[in-house]
Amino acid sequence: MSVYNVIELIGTSDQSWEQATANAINEASKTLRDLRVAQVIEQDVVIENGAVSAFRTKVRLSFKHE
C-alpha cells in the first residue's frame, strides 16, 4: 500500500506555460523525492504595459509519502 502527498505550486516563465510547468517541477525535485504526477490546474499571464511579461502555471504535484 502506498500513500501520497499532494501540494500545489505556481511556476513562472517569460517564455511559455510549458516552461513555467517545467520550472515548478524542477524546483520541487530539488527538495522532494519520488515525484509521481503533475496536473496543470490553472494557467494565467502577467500583463505589463499592454504585453505579456510572464506565464504562470498552477501545478498540483503528488509525491510518495515516506
C-alpha positions as CSV (number, residue, x, y, z in Angstrom):
1,M,0.0,0.0,0.0
2,S,1.2,3.5,-0.8
3,V,0.3,6.9,0.4
4,Y,0.9,10.1,-1.5
5,N,1.2,13.8,-0.5
6,V,-0.3,16.4,-2.8
7,I,0.8,20.0,-3.0
8,E,0.1,23.0,-5.3
9,L,2.9,25.1,-6.8
10,I,3.0,28.0,-9.2
11,G,5.7,28.0,-11.8
12,T,6.6,31.1,-13.8
13,S,8.4,31.7,-17.1
14,D,8.9,34.6,-19.5
15,Q,8.8,32.0,-22.4
16,S,5.7,29.8,-22.1
17,W,3.3,27.9,-19.9
18,E,5.2,24.7,-20.7
19,Q,8.4,26.2,-19.4
20,A,6.5,27.5,-16.3
21,T,5.3,24.0,-15.6
22,A,8.8,22.6,-16.0
23,N,10.2,25.2,-13.7
24,A,7.8,24.3,-11.0
25,I,8.6,20.6,-11.3
26,N,12.3,21.2,-11.5
27,E,12.3,23.3,-8.4
28,A,10.2,20.8,-6.5
29,S,12.5,18.0,-7.4
30,K,15.4,19.7,-5.5
31,T,13.7,19.1,-2.2
32,L,11.1,16.4,-2.8
33,R,11.7,12.7,-3.7
34,D,9.5,10.2,-5.6
35,L,7.6,12.8,-7.6
36,R,4.7,11.0,-9.3
37,V,2.2,13.1,-11.2
38,A,1.9,16.7,-12.1
39,Q,-1.5,18.1,-13.1
40,V,-1.8,21.6,-14.5
41,I,-4.9,23.1,-12.9
42,E,-4.7,26.7,-13.9
43,Q,-2.8,29.0,-16.3
44,D,-2.6,32.7,-16.5
45,V,-0.3,35.5,-17.6
46,V,1.0,38.7,-16.1
47,I,0.5,41.8,-18.3
48,E,2.7,44.8,-18.1
49,N,2.3,47.8,-20.3
50,G,-0.2,46.0,-22.5
51,A,2.1,43.0,-23.2
52,V,2.5,39.6,-21.6
53,S,5.5,39.7,-19.3
54,A,5.2,36.3,-17.6
55,F,3.4,33.0,-18.0
56,R,2.2,31.3,-14.7
57,T,1.0,27.8,-14.3
58,K,-0.5,26.4,-11.1
59,V,0.5,22.7,-10.8
60,R,-0.9,20.0,-8.4
61,L,2.0,17.7,-7.7
62,S,1.9,14.3,-5.9
63,F,4.9,12.5,-4.3
64,K,5.2,9.3,-2.3
65,H,4.8,9.8,1.4
66,E,7.6,8.3,3.5
